[in-house]
Amino acid sequence: MKFKIFNIEEKYPFLVVDDWFTADEENSIWSELNFYLNQPNAVRAENTLSATNPDGTKKSKSFRYYVDNYYAMPNISHILRLREKFKNENLLKEISKIKPYSRNYLTSNWFNSLVSYYEEKDHYDSHSDITSWTCLIWMVKEPICFSGGDFYFTEINQGVKLKNNRALFFPSCYLHGVTPLSFKNKNDLGKGLGRYTITTFFDIDVNKGYQP
């Protein structure tokens, strides 16, 4: 894993980690993502609990797969099994530099993951999450066959380039979004060539004990 903290001396620091999964782990993740994509009746984010505009419309347009809800035995899912990497010693060392926000990550004991898949015109307007920390892991077939799908932090007008197997960690209170996708060749639609995001939310469940 390759770590880089941005804006560490500023108000909105965040951490980018490249090569988050090893080659073997990445192959396992792709097998799970392909499995989800081939399931009928996939849920659209617009029909789920997600950030909402003042007029009641949903800010997110994408497909969603709620991984934590699917498995009675979490270790069957590669995505859930590999959440153990979130307690990697080197990762914790880097996140601990992002004070004071890092305290909520280091004490987190509750996790929830979902997969989002973006295709033509899918996007996520600027919003914040209601947990303590958010991790986004991007999976995309390269070379990328669409434009857009760019991630941005709203308050600092800062983008983060989409790259396969790249993880992004930040406090959930930051406003952030994703620009609409536009495929260069419409024949590529429906083939799993869009933008996957594995989102994991971190928070504190006081019922499990809390050590500040």
Phi, psi and omega in degrees: 000142180243120187257142172209121177267135178249146174058037185297330180267002183256185186284335187234067178287151177210164185240130174250133179235115176269157182056048183298314177264145170291170181301316180294318178297319181298318178299320178294318179297316180298323179297323179288319179297318178296323177299314180297316185297332183270005177278139178286159174059043176298145182278137173269142181302330181298340183255016182235179174287109180207173182302142188234142174284164179303331181275003177095349178285154182277143181281342184256137171229106180188173170272148181227143178228116185270090191301317183297336182275352190268338194236125171287332178242096187305329183292350174293328180274125176297322181299313181288321180297322185277005172294347175301337179292342180290349176251018176302134185302317181292323177296314181298324179296319180289315181296327181298342178285344184268071182270149002272356186301328186301334183300322180290327176290314185294335180260003183295141177221013178230134183224146174213134186236146172217157176249130173248142176233123183253131172238208186305124177069000177290149185195178172216112181293162184307131183199170171240161177260160187261006178263192181275311180227156177231138170239130175245126175246121184263134176233126182208141178286129180251143005289145182292131187256023178216162171255165183079201184071023183275139177271145178212150169263121190294311190291335181248006179050047185243123176264158173232122187296135175291128180210139180299138175064031176255133178249144179231125180245134178199156174298135188297340182288345179294137171287135183205162181197180180226130180284156182298146176272147173221116182283138180289324179235114184295344176291346179277353181291145177077013182246011180075024183260012180274208188252115175263140172230124171264109182259131172235129177260143181240137177204186182243125172259105184295340178290343178267001184098147184219124179239094182290000000 
